[in-house]
Amino acid sequence: MKTLVLDAFSGISGDMFLGAMFSLGLSRTDFEAELAKLHVSGFQLTVERTEHSSISGVDFDVVLADHQHKDNGVTEHGHHHGRNFQMIQNLLQKSVLKDTVKQRALKMFKEIAVAESHVHHKQLNEIHFHEVGALDSIVDLVGAAIAVDLLEVDQIVVNNLAEGTGTIKIAHGIVPVPVPAVMQMRLGTNIPVQQRFDVHTELVTPTGMAIVKCLADGYNVTDTLGILEKTGYGFGKRDTGSLNALRASLFNSKLSSQNVVQTQDHVQLLETNLDDITGEQLGDAISAVIELGAKDAWSEPIMMKKGRPAYKLCVLLASQQKEQVLEYLFSQTPAIGVRYQLIQREIMQRQIKTVATSFGKVQLKQLSYKGITKVSLEHDELLRLAAHWQRPVSKIEKKILAELQGKVN
């Protein structure tokens, strides 16, 4: 499971979020290819690697053609450069973006649209929203949904969400911080927001709050979320008197997609005997502990006292994951006791690579140990290719390995 942790110590906006995603390694080519599916023009993207406060990160911006104004609030119905929610909905539905991307984007657009309609006491079809319908907001919100999909994020956590104080000037005059739309979106939620009295401007934009409210699965989570694979910074545009950035960190609890550099480690082996569980339930339990971050899990048929057939469920994991897995076993399976021991093992170094093949880009594991090397392909990846190309898994695997032999060597 991949977890994206957003450390919003200086708030969040759409450009900060996307800057952080590019800092994590989001491909600009892939991003622009997906964004093109909207068939919207009149803008260019800037993705610039730079430094603020001696910290490296990415400045992301949407540059509009013909000097159009960017997110400035709400305009009355009929204004020439706004789009209302229905227009945005039609735009997304006509696109060939993935359904999951459409659903995430629509959820965020609707959240802002409803908030703005409450603030201005108008129906959605009576006003055009710059914050919803301006080109840069379309790119920010649809782009956020695309980025989450391309980075294959399973869940998002937002920590230390901060907001400034004072007032800010928008299209309709000077308003307090947080701006009315952001306050409206916070109604009925328990999203924790800490106010920074040293910052006298807006830190959380409506676009940023939509990302937080609609995409986040948790707030201020301190539990171990797996191995930290990447971290990066997306910079904001406002002068706050301190580092104005959103830090994003990508954690991975799934061993099969992690790079491994050591050849020895210590792991815990958990075992429990289960004599009142079905095969389907056992399979679910194995899948669940793997998702929790176990390095491996399997079952063995055993015979218990009084001749009762049963299974021994075995789980291999890092020591810090034991409590979480124990909690699952006791609460979600018939287990009433779990044995565990610390064991040492020898392992191959593993490097995850994405390579080009005649079937398209394929992710593989390159394994090595004291001069011994080999390559492993994920079965799920092979199943996907087999379904797409209508060919047997065995033939696709054989052809890919033959193609990769020279490249890997």
Secondary structure, 3 states (H helix, E strand, C coil): CEEEEEECCCCECHHHHHHHHHHCCCCHHHHHHHHHHHCCCCEEEEEEEEEECCEEEEEEEEEEHHHCCCCCCEEECCCCCCECHHHHHHHHHHCCCCHHHHHHHHHHHHHHHHHHHHHHCCCHHHEEEHHHHCHHHHHHHHHHHHHHHHCCCCEEEEECCEECCCEEEECCEEEECCCHHHHHHHCCCCCCCEECCCCCCCCECHHHHHHHHHHCCEECCCCCCCEEEEEEEEECCCCCCCCCEEEEEEEECCHHHCCECCCEEEEEEEEEEECCCCHHHHHHHHHHHHHCCCCEEEEEEEECHHHCEEEEEEEEECHHHHHHHHHHHHHHCCCCCCEEEEEEEECCEEEEEEEEECCEEEEEEEEEECCEEEEEECHHHHHHHHHHHCCCHHHHHHHHHHHHHHHHC
